Amino acid sequence: MKLVIVSGLSGSGKSIALETLEDCGYYCIDNLPVALLESFVRQAMLTDQGTFQKTALGIDARNQSASLSQFPATRAMVAASGIDCELLFLQAEPFALLKRFSETRRKHPLTDATHSLSEAIELEWQLLEPVSQQADLLLDTTYTNVHQLRQLIRDRVGAREKRLMSLYFQSFGFKNGIPLDTDFVFDARCLPNPHWEPALRSKTGKDSEVIEFLSKNQDVCEYQDYLTSFLEKWVPRFEAENRSYLTIAVGCTGGQHRSVYLIEQLARHFRASPYDILVRHRELG
């Protein structure tokens, strides 16, 4: 049996995550009180395994703070019951959340006469800290649109095979910020930049001309070999610790050439491994 607990900040995409999991065949319940989680598992999931074979529950700051503080102990109980339980936590930078609430004109669940929107966002972070620290998969949606988030949820949770570790390779541009939902971040800005070659400026690291330019450079080849050797050594160590997800990000200045090339090469190499390989180029949309 599979249980995915979806939590995170208001405005970060929790509803979209639950809707996507429902499309993937999960039985979904939103805003379940933490105090009822143990009862739900024992009285529903374990007694009607056909209906609740794949279940997703939304838990967020609408719970009382006392209940949220008990979440780690409650989750340990779920694990002890033998259910395969994973926690997905969604977050976004405050400026992105402020923009989203402003655009949709929705009310933050923690705003009131004494808390402004920015104060409510900060309070929510504090309330959800016991939950976020338990996360198996952390997704930062600051620079992710609705369609990209749906695809991320489908790839990383909805369609993932049981017990198959997922390696998520992502390229990005430092000029747009470092992705916060990353286990390893590597900086490729020291490598030759195809941007300064007029014929290559409009192309990407997936185009043959850029691939040829980079693959012939000794520094690029050594950097790629280093990344490959590093991951080959340490990824199995994380797998041995029962990690379900591992995210590897490579960044360059704009996220168009060097980082894209390296991520493509790493993904191609590790597709021969037993891991579930996923690729995203953040700046390529």
Buried (B, 14 or more C-beta within 10 A) or exposed (E): BBBBBBBBBBBBBBEBBBBBBEEBEBBBBBEBEBEBBBEBBEEBBBEEEEEBEBBBBBBBBBBEEEBBBBBEEBBEBBEEBEBBBBBBBBBBBBEBBBBBBEEEEEEBEBBEEEBEBBBBBBBBBEBBEBBBEBBBBBBBBBBBEEEBBBBBBBBBBBEBEEEEBBBBBBBBBBEBBEBBBBBBBBBBEEBBBBBEBEEBEEBBBBBEEBBEBBEEEEEBEEBBEEBBEEBEEEBEEBBEEEBBBBBBBBBBBBBBBBBBBBBBBBBEBBEEBEBBBBBBBBBEE
